[in-house]
Amino acid sequence: MESNLEQDVNLMWTLLFTIVLDGEKRMATLLATYALTPPQFYVLKTLVERGGSCPIGEIAHEHHLTNATMSGLVKRMESMKPPLVVREPSTLDRRSVNVVLTAGGQERFIAVQMDLMSQLRQVLQLLTPDERQDLIHYLSRYAMMISEQFAIVPTPDG
């Protein structure tokens, strides 16, 4: 039996929206227990992925924020006890400032990451191994197709 594309589109939209909304709520709730906001966690994640240091402008650009917004976000993260990040002048460009992950920031990131993985583990345990593999296969395929079909073309300034 052939499915109706419009029905599939509507169902997929509903499912994706439900998954994203649920994920955002769960993430915000979990992060609040660590005294973090989602943008603060994403800064920590970016720093971990970049080896612990990154120019503030690059972080702002990656997260589609203005430099002023990112500066305020970093300032709040610096003032936490213990500080999660520090700012240091760039050794490559005197006009640039690097955001550097502290040991406290690294520890907080790891703790959140462990809790997130624990939640995912609890959900995936509800599936059989074959169902998990199917889910991973189709989600991977979907992500690849989206990436290829709707690739973001860099602008001349970035």
N, CA, C and O of each residue as an XYZ file, in Angstrom:
632
protein
N       0.849     -1.190      0.000
C       0.000      0.000      0.000
C       0.885      1.241      0.000
O       1.733      1.406      0.877
N       0.688      2.102     -0.975
C       1.481      3.308     -1.115
C       0.959      4.378     -0.160
O      -0.249      4.581     -0.037
N       1.888      5.060      0.513
C       1.457      6.090      1.456
C       1.236      7.408      0.732
O       1.765      7.637     -0.355
N       0.464      8.246      1.341
C       0.182      9.577      0.821
C       1.288     10.516      1.292
O       1.481     10.685      2.496
N       2.017     11.131      0.357
C       3.144     11.988      0.701
C       2.738     13.115      1.638
O       3.459     13.403      2.594
N       1.611     13.757      1.394
C       1.191     14.886      2.247
C       0.895     14.426      3.676
O       1.211     15.129      4.636
N       0.292     13.253      3.811
C       0.050     12.711      5.152
C       1.378     12.406      5.836
O       1.546     12.680      7.024
N       2.316     11.842      5.088
C       3.638     11.532      5.646
C       4.366     12.804      6.070
O       4.998     12.842      7.126
N       4.274     13.841      5.245
C       4.906     15.126      5.573
C       4.322     15.675      6.864
O       5.063     16.104      7.749
N       3.013     15.666      6.976
C       2.365     16.193      8.179
C       2.715     15.379      9.418
O       2.978     15.935     10.484
N       2.717     14.060      9.269
C       3.075     13.199     10.399
C       4.530     13.407     10.800
O       4.838     13.503     11.988
N       5.427     13.477      9.821
C       6.848     13.684     10.112
C       7.055     15.025     10.803
O       7.809     15.111     11.772
N       6.399     16.066     10.318
C       6.510     17.391     10.938
C       6.053     17.329     12.399
O       6.718     17.864     13.287
N       4.937     16.686     12.635
C       4.411     16.573     13.992
C       5.378     15.811     14.893
O       5.638     16.218     16.025
N       5.905     14.705     14.383
C       6.848     13.909     15.173
C       8.130     14.692     15.471
O       8.589     14.722     16.612
N       8.703     15.321     14.450
C       9.933     16.093     14.662
C       9.702     17.230     15.643
O      10.518     17.461     16.535
N       8.599     17.936     15.480
C       8.296     19.052     16.366
C       8.141     18.566     17.812
O       8.636     19.196     18.747
N       7.450     17.443     17.977
C       7.255     16.871     19.315
C       8.595     16.471     19.929
O       8.849     16.748     21.101
N       9.451     15.821     19.141
C      10.761     15.382     19.634
C      11.631     16.570     20.018
O      12.252     16.571     21.081
N      11.676     17.585     19.153
C      12.507     18.763     19.428
C      11.990     19.509     20.654
O      12.773     19.874     21.530
N      10.692     19.735     20.724
C      10.113     20.458     21.860
C      10.354     19.705     23.169
O      10.736     20.303     24.175
N      10.130     18.394     23.147
C      10.373     17.583     24.336
C      11.848     17.640     24.729
O      12.175     17.784     25.907
N      12.739     17.527     23.738
C      14.171     17.587     24.014
C      14.586     18.921     24.619
O      15.390     18.961     25.550
N      14.038     20.011     24.091
C      14.366     21.332     24.633
C      13.903     21.468     26.086
O      14.628     21.997     26.929
N      12.693     20.986     26.370
C      12.172     21.066     27.749
C      13.021     20.225     28.702
O      13.386     20.681     29.785
N      13.331     19.000     28.293
C      14.147     18.128     29.138
C      15.540     18.716     29.349
O      16.081     18.677     30.454
N      16.111     19.260     28.277
C      17.438     19.856     28.368
C      17.422     21.058     29.316
O      18.301     21.182     30.169
N      16.440     21.934     29.175
C      16.362     23.117     30.042
C      16.201     22.712     31.506
O      16.812     23.308     32.393
N      15.374     21.698     31.751
C      15.165     21.231     33.123
C      16.452     20.656     33.709
O      16.822     20.965     34.842
N      17.122     19.828     32.935
C      18.376     19.236     33.402
C      19.434     20.316     33.626
O      20.111     20.319     34.654
N      19.575     21.228     32.671
C      20.594     22.268     32.796
C      20.343     23.159     34.008
O      21.288     23.617     34.650
N      19.075     23.406     34.322
C      18.754     24.229     35.487
C      19.294     23.600     36.771
O      19.666     24.318     37.699
N      19.339     22.264     36.833
C      19.880     21.611     38.027
C      21.389     21.846     38.145
O      21.963     21.684     39.222
N      22.018     22.223     37.050
C      23.452     22.540     37.040
C      23.690     24.054     36.974
O      24.808     24.507     36.725
N      22.631     24.820     37.198
C      22.700     26.291     37.143
C      23.236     26.788     35.804
O      24.045     27.714     35.749
N      22.770     26.156     34.721
C      23.166     26.546     33.371
C      21.931     26.816     32.523
O      20.865     26.243     32.750
N      22.093     27.691     31.549
C      21.079     27.888     30.521
C      21.529     27.110     29.284
O      22.709     26.783     29.160
N      20.608     26.810     28.370
C      21.043     26.137     27.142
C      22.163     26.878     26.403
O      23.123     26.230     25.986
N      22.089     28.210     26.219
C      23.206     28.873     25.527
C      24.548     28.710     26.256
O      25.588     28.578     25.612
N      24.529     28.717     27.577
C      25.772     28.515     28.330
C      26.323     27.116     28.094
O      27.530     26.937     27.929
N      25.437     26.125     28.078
C      25.884     24.759     27.817
C      26.476     24.645     26.417
O      27.488     23.972     26.223
N      25.848     25.298     25.441
C      26.360     25.239     24.069
C      27.735     25.899     23.954
O      28.567     25.465     23.158
N      27.972     26.942     24.745
C      29.312     27.549     24.765
C      30.317     26.542     25.321
O      31.391     26.357     24.749
N      29.974     25.895     26.428
C      30.864     24.874     26.992
C      31.128     23.764     25.978
O      32.267     23.328     25.812
N      30.078     23.310     25.302
C      30.217     22.247     24.302
C      31.150     22.693     23.174
O      32.011     21.927     22.741
N      30.984     23.906     22.709
C      31.846     24.432     21.649
C      33.292     24.469     22.103
O      34.192     24.086     21.356
N      33.518     24.931     23.331
C      34.892     25.000     23.847
C      35.501     23.611     23.977
O      36.670     23.418     23.643
N      34.739     22.657     24.451
C      35.244     21.280     24.559
C      35.620     20.764     23.164
O      36.682     20.169     22.978
N      34.745     20.999     22.198
C      34.996     20.532     20.828
C      36.193     21.232     20.190
O      36.830     20.677     19.295
N      36.500     22.440     20.642
C      37.613     23.218     20.072
C      38.883     23.118     20.910
O      39.796     23.925     20.742
N      38.951     22.155     21.796
C      40.165     21.957     22.581
C      40.312     22.891     23.766
O      41.402     23.018     24.323
N      39.226     23.551     24.160
C      39.244     24.362     25.382
C      39.414     25.843     25.179
O      39.370     26.593     26.154
N      39.606     26.302     23.960
C      39.808     27.732     23.712
C      39.294     28.097     22.330
O      39.454     27.342     21.371
N      38.667     29.280     22.244
C      38.126     29.715     20.957
C      37.902     31.224     21.007
O      37.494     31.750     22.043
N      38.163     31.932     19.899
C      37.848     33.359     19.864
C      36.361     33.596     20.116
O      35.509     32.867     19.610
N      36.070     34.611     20.893
C      34.678     34.891     21.272
C      33.815     35.147     20.047
O      32.650     34.749     20.019
N      34.365     35.803     19.038
C      33.609     36.076     17.825
C      33.222     34.817     17.067
O      32.139     34.748     16.486
N      34.096     33.828     17.068
C      33.786     32.556     16.398
C      32.658     31.820     17.114
O      31.796     31.216     16.475
N      32.671     31.874     18.439
C      31.589     31.219     19.198
C      30.277     31.934     18.895
O      29.257     31.287     18.653
N      30.299     33.263     18.906
C      29.092     34.043     18.611
C      28.566     33.694     17.223
O      27.369     33.466     17.046
N      29.454     33.653     16.250
C      29.056     33.358     14.869
C      28.466     31.948     14.772
O      27.433     31.750     14.132
N      29.111     30.986     15.398
C      28.642     29.599     15.335
C      27.243     29.433     15.910
O      26.467     28.598     15.448
N      26.925     30.244     16.933
C      25.628     30.120     17.596
C      24.645     31.200     17.168
O      23.594     31.372     17.786
N      24.991     31.933     16.098
C      24.111     32.956     15.524
C      23.728     34.021     16.544
O      22.573     34.441     16.619
N      24.714     34.450     17.326
C      24.514     35.509     18.305
C      25.418     36.682     17.963
O      26.435     36.517     17.289
N      25.043     37.864     18.430
C      25.910     39.020     18.239
C      27.086     38.924     19.201
O      27.021     38.218     20.207
N      28.154     39.636     18.886
C      29.314     39.654     19.788
C      28.920     40.221     21.145
O      29.402     39.754     22.177
N      28.045     41.226     21.152
C      27.615     41.827     22.425
C      26.846     40.813     23.274
O      27.060     40.724     24.483
N      25.964     40.060     22.649
C      25.215     39.033     23.384
C      26.165     37.975     23.930
O      26.042     37.552     25.079
N      27.113     37.552     23.100
C      28.072     36.530     23.531
C      28.937     37.069     24.661
O      29.254     36.332     25.595
N      29.323     38.334     24.595
C      30.140     38.919     25.667
C      29.409     38.878     27.004
O      30.005     38.562     28.033
N      28.109     39.201     26.987
C      27.324     39.137     28.220
C      27.202     37.723     28.744
O      27.279     37.487     29.950
N      27.012     36.793     27.843
C      26.908     35.380     28.215
C      28.204     34.897     28.850
O      28.188     34.228     29.883
N      29.333     35.241     28.221
C      30.643     34.834     28.745
C      30.907     35.506     30.084
O      31.458     34.882     30.990
N      30.520     36.768     30.220
C      30.720     37.485     31.489
C      29.988     36.774     32.635
O      30.532     36.632     33.730
N      28.753     36.331     32.374
C      28.009     35.601     33.414
C      28.683     34.271     33.743
O      28.703     33.852     34.901
N      29.231     33.611     32.729
C      29.911     32.335     32.967
C      31.221     32.543     33.737
O      31.631     31.677     34.510
N      31.871     33.681     33.528
C      33.094     34.005     34.275
C      32.791     34.281     35.748
O      33.614     34.004     36.620
N      31.603     34.831     36.018
C      31.273     35.225     37.387
C      30.694     34.090     38.227
O      30.428     34.276     39.414
N      30.497     32.924     37.630
C      29.972     31.783     38.386
C      31.030     31.271     39.366
O      32.224     31.525     39.209
N      30.569     30.563     40.349
C      31.463     29.962     41.341
C      31.402     28.458     41.211
O      30.366     27.875     41.531
N      32.437     27.804     40.767
C      33.676     28.346     40.220
C      33.435     28.876     38.806
O      32.459     28.496     38.158
N      34.319     29.751     38.329
C      34.154     30.266     36.962
C      34.208     29.107     35.953
O      35.015     28.187     36.085
N      33.334     29.175     34.951
C      33.308     28.127     33.932
C      34.248     28.448     32.778
O      34.739     27.547     32.098
N      34.494     29.733     32.563
C      35.380     30.200     31.493
C      36.139     31.426     31.983
O      35.764     32.064     32.966
N      37.207     31.733     31.275
C      37.928     32.997     31.462
C      38.201     33.566     30.073
O      38.237     32.840     29.080
N      38.389     34.867     30.032
C      38.762     35.516     28.770
C      40.247     35.826     28.804
O      40.788     36.269     29.817
N      40.888     35.583     27.680
C      42.316     35.884     27.561
C      42.549     36.575     26.226
O      41.897     36.244     25.236
N      43.473     37.533     26.187
C      43.793     38.158     24.899
C      44.368     37.118     23.945
O      45.106     36.222     24.356
N      44.026     37.247     22.685
C      44.550     36.336     21.669
C      46.029     36.618     21.441
O      46.455     37.772     21.395
N      46.793     35.565     21.302
C      48.217     35.731     20.991
C      48.409     35.972     19.493
O      49.477     36.411     19.068
N      47.373     35.685     18.688
C      47.459     35.841     17.239
C      46.937     37.193     16.749
O      47.402     37.713     15.735
N      45.971     37.755     17.475
C      45.337     39.007     17.058
C      45.031     39.834     18.295
O      44.174     39.462     19.097
N      45.724     40.948     18.455
C      45.557     41.774     19.660
C      44.135     42.284     19.837
O      43.726     42.604     20.953
N      43.376     42.361     18.743
C      42.003     42.861     18.834
C      41.027     41.774     19.278
O      39.883     42.073     19.621
N      41.463     40.530     19.275
C      40.582     39.393     19.550
C      40.773     38.879     20.973
O      41.852     38.988     21.556
N      39.707     38.322     21.509
C      39.717     37.733     22.845
C      39.309     36.272     22.723
O      38.329     35.945     22.053
N      40.055     35.409     23.365
C      39.712     33.987     23.404
C      38.933     33.678     24.667
O      39.219     34.219     25.735
N      37.961     32.816     24.537
C      37.245     32.276     25.692
C      37.903     30.938     25.987
O      38.037     30.088     25.106
N      38.312     30.761     27.243
C      39.049     29.564     27.636
C      38.249     28.810     28.696
O      37.799     29.389     29.684
N      38.086     27.529     28.473
C      37.379     26.652     29.399
C      38.225     26.440     30.648
O      39.418     26.153     30.553
N      37.605     26.582     31.824
C      38.313     26.311     33.083
C      38.076     24.858     33.496
O      37.253     24.157     32.908
N      38.802     24.429     34.502
C      38.582     23.072     35.039
C      37.149     22.933     35.536
O      36.523     21.889     35.350
N      36.625     23.987     36.171
C      35.239     23.960     36.645
C      34.247     23.842     35.499
O      33.242     23.140     35.614
N      34.522     24.524     34.400
C      33.664     24.433     33.221
C      33.702     23.052     32.608
O      32.675     22.511     32.198
N      34.889     22.488     32.548
C      35.062     21.129     32.015
C      34.295     20.127     32.872
O      33.603     19.258     32.344
N      34.417     20.247     34.189
C      33.724     19.329     35.098
C      32.210     19.446     34.956
O      31.501     18.441     34.933
N      31.721     20.685     34.860
C      30.273     20.884     34.731
C      29.775     20.308     33.407
O      28.723     19.670     33.364
N      30.525     20.530     32.331
C      30.140     19.985     31.035
C      30.065     18.458     31.089
O      29.093     17.866     30.622
N      31.071     17.837     31.647
C      31.110     16.370     31.731
C      29.940     15.841     32.554
O      29.327     14.837     32.190
N      29.630     16.513     33.663
C      28.517     16.074     34.505
C      27.195     16.144     33.738
O      26.394     15.211     33.790
N      26.970     17.246     33.031
C      25.739     17.378     32.235
C      25.708     16.323     31.141
O      24.689     15.666     30.933
N      26.817     16.164     30.446
C      26.899     15.194     29.358
C      26.587     13.776     29.869
O      25.888     13.016     29.199
N      27.095     13.432     31.030
C      26.835     12.107     31.600
C      25.348     11.926     31.903
O      24.785     10.859     31.658
N      24.716     12.971     32.437
C      23.278     12.896     32.718
C      22.462     12.788     31.433
O      21.493     12.033     31.373
N      22.852     13.541     30.409
C      22.149     13.460     29.129
C      22.267     12.060     28.529
O      21.288     11.513     28.021
N      23.452     11.491     28.589
C      23.658     10.144     28.055
C      22.881      9.108     28.867
O      22.384      8.127     28.313
N      22.778      9.324     30.154
C      22.005      8.411     31.001
C      20.528      8.433     30.606
O      19.881      7.388     30.533
N      20.004      9.634     30.352
C      18.601      9.738     29.914
C      18.399      9.032     28.581
O      17.416      8.313     28.400
N      19.319      9.232     27.655
C      19.211      8.585     26.344
C      19.311      7.071     26.483
O      18.593      6.329     25.813
N      20.199      6.624     27.351
C      20.352      5.180     27.597
C      19.038      4.586     28.104
O      18.635      3.505     27.675
N      18.364      5.303     29.026
C      17.098      4.815     29.572
C      16.044      4.652     28.476
O      15.277      3.690     28.478
N      16.016      5.599     27.548
C      15.033      5.519     26.456
C      15.385      4.397     25.495
O      14.520      3.609     25.113
N      16.645      4.320     25.105
C      17.048      3.303     24.126
C      16.929      1.887     24.677
O      16.771      0.937     23.910
N      17.003      1.734     25.998
C      16.824      0.412     26.612
C      15.420     -0.130     26.384
O      15.201     -1.338     26.482
N      14.475      0.739     26.082
C      13.099      0.322     25.851
C      12.928     -0.357     24.494
O      11.906     -0.991     24.234
N      13.933     -0.222     23.636
C      13.888     -0.811     22.302
C      14.720     -2.088     22.260
O      15.646     -2.274     23.051
N      14.373     -2.952     21.330
C      15.207     -4.137     21.107
C      16.479     -3.682     20.378
O      16.506     -2.593     19.805
N      17.529     -4.508     20.398
C      18.727     -4.144     19.639
C      18.441     -3.874     18.163
O      19.001     -2.940     17.588
N      17.579     -4.676     17.544
C      17.228     -4.452     16.137
C      16.490     -3.125     15.951
O      16.744     -2.399     14.990
N      15.584     -2.814     16.868
C      14.863     -1.540     16.776
C      15.817     -0.354     16.941
O      15.684      0.657     16.251
N      16.775     -0.485     17.855
C      17.777      0.584     18.026
C      18.577      0.784     16.753
O      18.797      1.915     16.320
N      19.015     -0.323     16.151
C      19.795     -0.215     14.918
C      18.975      0.396     13.787
O      19.481      1.200     13.005
N      17.704      0.006     13.708
C      16.828      0.604     12.686
C      16.669      2.109     12.920
O      16.770      2.905     11.986
N      16.423      2.480     14.153
C      16.254      3.895     14.491
C      17.509      4.690     14.140
O      17.431      5.748     13.516
N      18.651      4.177     14.542
C      19.921      4.854     14.258
C      20.154      4.934     12.746
O      20.581      5.967     12.231
N      19.874      3.853     12.054
C      20.056      3.832     10.594
C      19.204      4.905      9.920
O      19.713      5.686      9.115
N      17.923      4.947     10.241
C      17.036      5.887      9.560
C      17.273      7.333      9.994
O      17.156      8.249      9.181
N      17.599      7.539     11.242
C      17.928      8.910     11.669
C      19.219      9.392     11.002
O      19.317     10.551     10.598
N      20.200      8.507     10.890
C      21.454      8.857     10.217
C      21.194      9.184      8.753
O      21.723     10.160      8.219
N      20.392      8.376      8.124
C      20.064      8.610      6.712
C      19.323      9.927      6.543
O      19.608     10.687      5.618
N      18.375     10.201      7.428
C      17.624     11.460      7.382
C      18.577     12.645      7.553
O      18.509     13.614      6.797
N      19.464     12.565      8.545
C      20.409     13.656      8.799
C      21.317     13.878      7.595
O      21.601     15.021      7.234
N      21.772     12.801      6.976
C      22.637     12.918      5.807
C      21.887     13.558      4.641
O      22.424     14.435      3.964
N      20.662     13.127      4.406
C      19.882     13.671      3.295
C      19.579     15.154      3.513
O      19.657     15.949      2.576
N      19.241     15.519      4.724
C      18.970     16.933      5.038
C      20.234     17.747      4.806
O      20.192     18.819      4.201
N      21.351     17.233      5.287
C      22.626     17.935      5.136
C      22.970     18.138      3.664
O      23.409     19.217      3.267
N      22.771     17.107      2.865
C      23.090     17.199      1.442
C      22.083     18.051      0.678
O      22.469     18.847     -0.178
N      20.810     17.893      0.976
C      19.754     18.587      0.235
C      19.684     20.071      0.578
O      19.419     20.905     -0.289
N      19.920     20.391      1.833
C      19.755     21.771      2.281
C      21.047     22.306      2.892
O      21.025     22.979      3.922
N      22.160     22.003      2.254
C      23.456     22.455      2.753
C      23.455     23.965      2.863
O      22.983     24.672      1.971
N      23.993     24.449      3.977
C      24.105     25.893      4.190
C      25.348     26.358      3.467
O      26.457     25.919      3.770
N      25.159     27.248      2.512
C      26.259     27.783      1.734
C      26.862     28.953      2.510
O      26.145     29.892      2.856
N      28.175     28.913      2.790
C      28.781     30.009      3.537
C      28.662     31.335      2.786
O      28.751     31.394      1.559
N      28.461     32.379      3.557
C      28.417     33.717      2.976
C      29.851     34.222      2.802
O      30.767     33.697      3.435
N      30.057     35.233      1.953
C      31.430     35.726      1.740
C      32.132     36.183      3.024
O      33.359     36.129      3.114
N      31.347     36.637      4.029
C      31.969     37.113      5.274
C      32.150     36.022      6.306
O      32.631     36.318      7.401
N      31.802     34.805      6.032
C      31.966     33.775      7.055
C      31.598     32.468      6.552
O      31.675     31.481      7.283
